[in-house]
Amino acid sequence: MTQKFEQAVIDGTLADELERERVDHMLVDEEKLGMDELEETRLKGHGLPDGPRERRH
């Protein structure tokens, strides 16, 4: 019975850690999206084209 309990604790801890990692990744993705939107707004304010700029040689 002790081994099952220990495994359940380990599984629960792992599940909690995975959930925290998932939430952290979601927050990072939201932050990146927000930064992309700010950059897009900044570029539009300077009259630059929307898409990626072509490099000219």
NORNOR-V285700 format. One record per residue. N is the residue number from 1. PHI is phi in whole degrees, 0 to 359 (* if undefined). Layout:
N;PHI, N;PHI
This chain:
1;*, 2;297, 3;296, 4;296, 5;297, 6;300, 7;294, 8;295, 9;295, 10;298, 11;298, 12;296, 13;296, 14;296, 15;298, 16;296, 17;296, 18;297, 19;295, 20;298, 21;298, 22;298, 23;294, 24;301, 25;295, 26;298, 27;295, 28;296, 29;298, 30;296, 31;296, 32;298, 33;298, 34;297, 35;294, 36;298, 37;293, 38;296, 39;297, 40;298, 41;296, 42;297, 43;294, 44;296, 45;294, 46;265, 47;73, 48;272, 49;296, 50;293, 51;292, 52;295, 53;279, 54;278, 55;272, 56;252, 57;261
